[in-house]
Amino acid sequence: MKKLFALFLIVALVLCMVPAAFAADDVTLDVIICQYGPNTNEWFERGGKGMDGSNFVEKFEAANPGIKLNLEVVSWNDVHQVVDTRIANGNAPDILNLDTFSEFLPDGLLLPVKDYCPDELFNDFFPAFMQDFLVDGEYWAVPDLASARALYYNVDILEEVGIEVPTTWAELRDACQAIIDFYDGEIYPWGIDMTTDEGQAAFAYYTWGNGGGFTDENGAWALNSDENVEAIEYAISLVNDGYTNPNPATQTRYDLQDMFAAGKLAMMIGPNQIPTYVKDKGGEINMATASLPANEGKTSASVGVKDVMMAFKDDSAPDQAARNEAIGKFMQFFYDPANYVGWVSMEDFLPAVNSAVEALVEANPSFEAWLNVLATCKFYPTSMAEWAQVRQGVTTVEQNALTGADVRAELDALQAEIAG
Amino acid sequence: MNTGLNRTKWEPYVWLLPSLLLIAIFVVFPILIVFKLSFSEISKAGVIGGFIGFDNYVEAVHLPAFKTVMLNTMWWVLSVVILSTVLGFIIALVLNQKFRGRKIARSILVFPWATSLVIQASVWNYIIKAEYGNLNNVLLNLGIIQQAVNWRSSYQIEFVWECWVGIFVTVPFVTFCVLSGLQSIDGSLYEAATMDGAGFWNKLRHITLPMVRPSLTVSTVLNIIYVFNSFPIVYTMTKGAPAHKTDTMITYLYMLSFYERRKGPATALSVIGFLILCVCAGIYMVSVMRKEEEL
């Protein structure tokens, strides 16, 4: 009886090992992609039809036998929670798409780009984008896509009131007053989003338009510079004078876009996706774009936002070279113009690689103007380890200022906290 | 005979074992982990380091928003629990009366409770929106107001709205708890009281309240825990803005952990919250049990 039982155990053990032996050469990559819009799941996930009737996972696996994808699309609201939980449990994803990467550097979690990215692909990325991913002589992430911000205005409202598009802060204030007077407060002249989602963007719009910004010329945090104080005080004064949407701390960019699409908001700063957004909302407004207004004597700065792809180390992987190669193949397949152009244009984003430009401009000539804007954009200092705290910190400063706090005292406190 | 006696001794524990195991795995174990984490260094990315004593607690209580958030949490729990208990009790008294359409009224009352909190909060966000909110639309159409009103003109008012939504979604739970208590009261007690000349208030004080006290205890203790730990309403309506002035402890520690990436103090705050909750619920339960014993 015992012999029979032992035999049974051995057979069961062997049978258990059979599938493992067959799958031994397979590399499975855990991938987390952020949800950019309703089409993201359809485009990426198994069973989706967004990628020419198929999806990224199935197409990738068909083109790359031996590599399996365990791909998950996660909403922006949840992604930090998901990633942090996985890291705390020692189960970091192999590939992660996010808006920052610097918080993973101090723990040595990331794989250098050179370990997995083929040279041809590396050279295809816009060099200006890649500079932000260089820390301690090593690149740690690659750009996923980008968007650029511009001033959107309702042409009909400005014409009806009889004003020009403002280019300076003083002109903006005059334009706001003219709109208030003309419509008796029925239309908000200027949109401001100082919510937790976009407070850092508001900080960038005004401080960069006043010669300030997050950092000084040496790349050190300079959050409490005189230019920054003046810029935030100006932005808050627009709210206090009744020129903006009433609740900038809780009204998100999407609330502003809804108001803009409904013709209830005359001007707002927003990303290049706004025309599509307005169209999807059924808005029939006559809109145009212009440079962001800057303070007198200062240069208008375009604001760019770019997201990233990064790969994590996994010391437990049995074959590191095969894993790195699989990650490289994922990247190559994703950035292949045959796939990438569809991805970028589907959600109306701007590309991060040169090879996609021609096809995108051919499909939509308006892209060219945006690509020119992108070339002159300033980006957030996301490579600095304190970025997450700074992003939240400047938003808190703005929101405190909205309730009457002193901007200089707030920025001094933030600078002391961040830079020590 | 002995075997049978022994069996009756240990058998209940066997039946309890699966539940105890589940509680140990899904409740006790995570609580112990959080306690351990609160004394550990945790990096921005969530990597757990070594023991650092009370550093996380010291950092947590010195955060600029700590005092505001604690006060908000107190007002949030007190206002939602007390007002929803009072309103729920009154509605339960009404629904315990026999009237035409009582079943429909009871069914309608379930809706706010049965709907997801995120949806409830989002719907209220739309109702009170200044630009095209339903409340403004109705009032404008009725001619009560001539211009759209900003119903969220200050953070204090926004916090009141959050409390109101909290009350709105909590009332049904209290109502049904009290109703179950009311329905178990023997009608002859009221008849006897009436014969003795007792009026409405006397019957309420000497019969209804003592008889529904166990139901009220359950609903109040559960509400203290649910409301304290409630996340969706505050997060959906304001995300704690402006500058954490409408945050409660739970939403604040989430923002701290996943937006500011200060996981150490966030973990310490969650332990502080857990201890506060244990003390509050404990004090309430002990005081109620003493009163019941006195009765």
Interface residues (C-beta under 8 A of the other chain):
Chain A: H80 Q81 V83 D84 T85 I87 A88 E103 F104 P106 D107 L109 G185 M194 T195 T196 P246 N247 A249 T250 D258 M259 A262 K264 A385 A388 Q389 Q392 G393 T396 V397 Q399 N400 L402 T403 A413
Chain B: I42 S43 K44 A45 G46 V47 I48 P64 A130 E131 Y132 Q147 N150 R152 S153 Y155 E158 M237 T238 K239 G240 A241 P242 A243 H244 K245 M255 S257 F258 Y259 E260 R261 R262 K263
